[in-house]
Amino acid sequence: MKYVTLALMFGVIAFWSSGNAADQKAAQPNPNIDMPGYLKISQEAAKHRDSHRVSEADFIKMSKEDGTKVLDARSKQKFDLLHIEGAINLNFSDIDIESLKQTIPDKNTRILIYCNNNFRNSEMAFASKLPTASLNLSTFIALYNYGYKNVYELAPRIDPVKSKLTLVSKTSK
């Protein structure tokens, strides 16, 4: 009986140790995911963003200047429904080192961004997101993180019908 109890104890300890090792292994940090780094760069980008939000009139004026790119990070489906004329579509989930090299190779290029939350009364093309989940925020932070510091964001919320921006649809062409 003594040996059975001892064997059972060793079995429980071995089982507990193997489970604990698995838990420890699962808790190991992933070197390709850096939450503290993301939060740090987000705070830097937020300070930078304060002076890089522009009015509709300034957005239009800047968009006409040579070398300026207008970037729409919404899905292709939403982009095709309605977008600012001349905008480049690069879905946010596709923003990475290579796609940025292909789309905007010069990190000094002036980039103008806008998102769903810049427009009202057009839910099909510009579905509202929570203010804290606005695509402008994540796009601005991502571009800043990749070294693009010459990024400007459309600031106001605009009704597409009353807007001075030229909005076009790929579905109607």
C-alpha positions as CSV (number, residue, x, y, z in Angstrom):
1,M,0.0,0.0,0.0
2,K,2.9,2.3,0.8
3,Y,4.4,1.8,-2.7
4,V,1.0,2.4,-4.3
5,T,0.6,5.7,-2.4
6,L,4.1,6.7,-3.3
7,A,3.6,5.8,-7.0
8,L,0.3,7.8,-7.0
9,M,2.0,10.8,-5.5
10,F,4.8,10.7,-8.1
11,G,2.2,10.3,-10.8
12,V,0.3,13.4,-9.6
13,I,3.6,15.4,-9.3
14,A,4.7,14.3,-12.8
15,F,1.2,15.2,-14.3
16,W,1.2,18.6,-12.5
17,S,4.8,19.4,-13.6
18,S,4.1,18.5,-17.3
19,G,0.9,20.7,-17.2
20,N,2.8,23.5,-15.5
21,A,5.6,23.3,-18.1
22,A,3.0,23.5,-20.9
23,D,1.5,26.6,-19.2
24,Q,4.9,28.2,-18.9
25,K,5.6,27.4,-22.6
26,A,2.3,29.0,-23.7
27,A,3.1,32.1,-21.7
28,Q,6.4,32.6,-23.5
29,P,6.5,35.9,-25.3
30,N,6.2,35.9,-29.1
31,P,9.1,38.0,-30.5
32,N,6.9,39.0,-33.4
33,I,4.2,40.6,-31.2
34,D,5.3,43.5,-29.0
35,M,2.4,45.1,-27.1
36,P,4.6,47.4,-25.0
37,G,6.4,48.6,-28.2
38,Y,3.0,49.1,-29.9
39,L,1.7,51.2,-27.0
40,K,4.9,53.3,-27.0
41,I,4.8,54.0,-30.7
42,S,1.1,54.7,-30.5
43,Q,1.7,57.4,-27.9
44,E,4.5,58.9,-30.1
45,A,2.2,58.8,-33.1
46,A,-0.7,60.4,-31.1
47,K,1.6,63.4,-30.3
48,H,2.7,63.7,-33.9
49,R,-1.0,63.4,-35.1
50,D,-2.0,66.4,-33.1
51,S,-0.4,68.7,-35.7
52,H,-1.3,66.5,-38.7
53,R,-5.1,66.8,-38.8
54,V,-6.5,69.0,-41.6
55,S,-9.7,70.6,-42.7
56,E,-11.6,69.5,-45.8
57,A,-10.3,72.6,-47.7
58,D,-6.7,71.9,-46.7
59,F,-7.1,68.2,-47.6
60,I,-8.3,69.1,-51.1
61,K,-5.6,71.7,-51.6
62,M,-2.8,69.3,-50.4
63,S,-4.2,66.4,-52.5
64,K,-3.6,68.4,-55.6
65,E,0.1,69.0,-54.9
66,D,2.6,67.0,-56.8
67,G,3.8,63.9,-55.0
68,T,1.0,63.7,-52.5
69,K,-0.8,60.3,-52.2
70,V,-4.4,59.9,-50.8
71,L,-4.6,56.6,-49.0
72,D,-7.8,54.7,-48.3
73,A,-7.3,51.7,-46.0
74,R,-10.8,50.4,-46.1
75,S,-11.7,47.1,-47.7
76,K,-11.7,47.0,-51.5
77,Q,-15.5,46.4,-51.4
78,K,-16.1,49.6,-49.5
79,F,-13.5,51.5,-51.6
80,D,-15.3,50.4,-54.8
81,L,-18.6,51.6,-53.5
82,L,-17.4,55.2,-52.8
83,H,-14.0,56.8,-52.4
84,I,-12.1,60.1,-52.8
85,E,-11.1,60.5,-56.5
86,G,-7.5,59.6,-57.0
87,A,-7.2,57.7,-53.7
88,I,-5.0,54.5,-53.6
89,N,-6.7,51.6,-51.9
90,L,-4.5,49.6,-49.5
91,N,-6.6,47.5,-47.2
92,F,-5.4,48.0,-43.6
93,S,-4.9,44.3,-43.1
94,D,-2.5,44.3,-46.1
95,I,-0.3,47.1,-44.7
96,D,3.1,45.5,-44.3
97,I,6.7,46.2,-45.2
98,E,6.4,44.9,-48.8
99,S,3.0,46.4,-49.6
100,L,4.2,49.8,-48.5
101,K,7.4,49.5,-50.5
102,Q,5.3,48.8,-53.6
103,T,2.6,51.4,-52.9
104,I,4.6,54.3,-51.4
105,P,8.3,53.5,-51.7
106,D,9.4,57.0,-50.5
107,K,8.8,57.3,-46.8
108,N,8.9,61.1,-47.2
109,T,5.9,61.2,-49.5
110,R,3.0,63.2,-48.1
111,I,0.2,60.9,-47.4
112,L,-3.4,62.0,-46.8
113,I,-5.7,59.5,-45.0
114,Y,-9.4,59.3,-44.4
115,C,-11.8,56.6,-43.1
116,N,-15.3,55.5,-42.4
117,N,-15.7,57.9,-39.5
118,N,-15.0,61.0,-41.7
119,F,-18.4,60.5,-43.5
120,R,-22.0,60.4,-42.3
121,N,-25.2,59.5,-44.2
122,S,-23.5,56.9,-46.3
123,E,-23.4,53.7,-44.1
124,M,-23.0,51.3,-47.1
125,A,-19.7,52.8,-48.2
126,F,-18.6,54.4,-44.9
127,A,-19.9,52.1,-42.1
128,S,-19.4,53.8,-38.7
129,K,-16.9,52.4,-36.3
130,L,-16.6,53.1,-32.6
131,P,-14.6,56.3,-32.2
132,T,-11.8,54.4,-30.4
133,A,-11.7,51.9,-33.3
134,S,-11.6,54.5,-36.1
135,L,-9.5,53.3,-39.0
136,N,-7.8,56.7,-39.1
137,L,-6.2,55.9,-35.8
138,S,-4.8,52.5,-36.6
139,T,-3.7,53.6,-40.1
140,F,-1.9,56.7,-38.8
141,I,-0.2,54.6,-36.1
142,A,0.8,51.9,-38.6
143,L,2.2,54.3,-41.1
144,Y,4.1,56.2,-38.4
145,N,5.5,52.9,-37.1
146,Y,6.7,52.0,-40.6
147,G,8.6,55.3,-40.8
148,Y,6.1,57.4,-42.7
149,K,5.9,60.7,-40.7
150,N,4.5,63.0,-43.5
151,V,1.0,61.7,-42.9
152,Y,-2.1,64.0,-42.6
153,E,-5.5,63.0,-41.6
154,L,-8.8,64.4,-42.7
155,A,-10.3,65.8,-39.5
156,P,-14.0,66.7,-39.9
157,R,-17.0,64.5,-40.3
158,I,-18.6,65.2,-43.7
159,D,-21.8,64.5,-45.5
160,P,-20.8,63.1,-48.9
161,V,-23.7,65.0,-50.6
162,K,-22.5,68.3,-49.2
163,S,-18.8,67.6,-49.5
164,K,-16.4,69.6,-51.7
165,L,-14.3,66.4,-52.0
166,T,-14.8,64.6,-55.3
167,L,-16.2,61.1,-54.4
168,V,-16.3,58.4,-57.0
169,S,-17.6,54.8,-57.3
170,K,-15.9,52.0,-59.1
171,T,-19.1,50.1,-59.3
172,S,-20.8,52.7,-61.5
173,K,-18.0,52.9,-64.1
